[in-house]
Amino acid sequence: MNRRLALIVVCTVLAAVSALAGSGATFLYLAKPVEQWNIEFNEMQLVAQASALQALREGKAAPALQQLELAATHAINQLAKSKAASANAQITYATAQAIKYMCSNPPAIVGATAGQPPSVNEACAALQDSAANK
């Protein structure tokens, strides 16, 4: 009987170790594309920011302004998504002031559209509601 119990324990431990190893390998395998996308996104942002900074230093404000408008649009949309996902996320005074300014003077993506992207209106509505409820 003891031998049978020992065999059951060994098999259970072996199955648990195998399951953990398999799930760990799967997680690492699935995380690679996300990591690669993050690297590519950061590289793209770095190139855009460097070219905007170079243009600004050369006295050409338009490329830098376009980059700031694009970055502001991305930031306000990401913040709205983050705040929506976390109901008890705190908004600091500085963030509330930035939201107020950005929503009063929404960014416009020159070339892509003549005005502000519709997503900015939605993000501003969500963020201003979030700021008012805190």
C-alpha positions in Angstrom: 0.0 0.0 0.0 2.8 2.4 0.9 4.4 1.7 -2.5 1.2 2.6 -4.3 0.7 5.8 -2.3 4.3 6.8 -3.0 3.8 6.2 -6.7 0.6 8.3 -6.7 2.5 11.2 -4.9 5.4 11.0 -7.4 3.0 11.0 -10.4 1.1 13.9 -9.0 4.3 16.0 -8.4 5.5 15.1 -11.8 2.2 16.1 -13.4 2.2 19.4 -11.5 5.9 20.2 -12.5 5.1 19.3 -16.1 2.0 21.5 -16.1 3.9 24.5 -14.6 6.8 24.1 -17.1 4.3 23.9 -20.0 2.4 26.9 -18.9 5.6 28.9 -18.3 6.9 28.0 -21.8 3.6 29.0 -23.3 3.6 32.3 -21.5 7.1 33.1 -22.7 6.3 32.1 -26.2 3.2 34.3 -26.3 4.9 37.2 -24.7 7.6 37.5 -27.5 5.3 39.1 -30.1 4.1 41.7 -27.5 7.7 42.5 -26.6 8.6 42.8 -30.2 5.7 45.1 -30.9 6.7 47.3 -27.9 10.3 47.5 -29.2 9.1 48.5 -32.7 6.6 51.0 -31.3 9.4 52.6 -29.2 11.8 52.7 -32.1 9.1 54.4 -34.3 8.4 56.9 -31.6 12.1 57.6 -31.1 12.6 58.3 -34.8 9.6 60.6 -35.0 10.7 62.5 -31.8 14.3 62.8 -33.1 13.2 64.2 -36.4 10.8 66.6 -34.7 13.6 67.8 -32.4 16.0 68.2 -35.2 13.5 70.3 -37.2 12.8 72.4 -34.1 16.5 73.0 -33.6 16.8 74.0 -37.2 14.0 76.6 -36.7 11.2 74.6 -38.4 8.4 74.4 -35.9 5.8 72.6 -38.0 7.3 69.0 -37.8 7.7 69.4 -34.0 4.2 70.7 -33.6 2.8 67.7 -35.6 4.7 65.3 -33.5 3.4 66.9 -30.3 -0.1 66.9 -31.6 0.2 63.2 -32.4 1.8 62.4 -29.1 -0.9 64.3 -27.2 -3.7 62.5 -29.1 -2.1 59.1 -28.3 -1.5 60.1 -24.6 -5.1 61.3 -24.0 -6.6 58.2 -25.7 -4.3 55.9 -23.7 -5.1 57.7 -20.4 -8.8 57.5 -21.1 -8.5 53.7 -21.7 -6.4 53.2 -18.6 -8.8 55.2 -16.4 -11.8 53.3 -17.8 -10.1 50.0 -16.9 -9.3 51.1 -13.3 -12.3 52.6 -11.6 -10.4 53.8 -8.6 -7.4 55.3 -10.4 -6.6 58.7 -8.8 -6.2 61.8 -11.0 -3.6 64.3 -9.7 -4.1 68.0 -9.8 -1.5 68.4 -12.5 -3.2 65.7 -14.6 -6.6 67.3 -14.1 -5.1 70.6 -15.3 -3.5 68.9 -18.3 -6.8 67.2 -19.2 -8.6 70.5 -18.9 -6.1 72.2 -21.2 -6.0 69.4 -23.7 -9.8 69.1 -23.9 -10.2 72.9 -24.2 -7.5 72.9 -26.9 -7.7 69.5 -28.5 -4.9 68.3 -30.6 -5.4 68.2 -34.4 -3.5 65.8 -36.6 -2.4 67.8 -39.6 -2.5 65.9 -42.8 -4.5 63.0 -41.5 -7.6 65.2 -40.8 -8.4 68.9 -40.9 -9.7 68.7 -37.3 -9.3 66.7 -34.2 -9.8 62.9 -34.3 -13.2 61.8 -33.0 -11.5 59.6 -30.4 -10.2 62.8 -28.6 -13.8 64.0 -28.0 -14.7 60.6 -26.5 -11.5 60.5 -24.4 -12.1 64.0 -23.1 -15.7 63.2 -22.2 -14.5 60.1 -20.3 -11.6 61.8 -18.6 -13.6 64.9 -17.6 -16.3 62.6 -16.1 -13.6 60.7 -14.2 -12.0 63.9 -12.9 -15.4 65.3 -11.8 -16.2 62.0 -9.9 -12.9 62.1 -7.9 
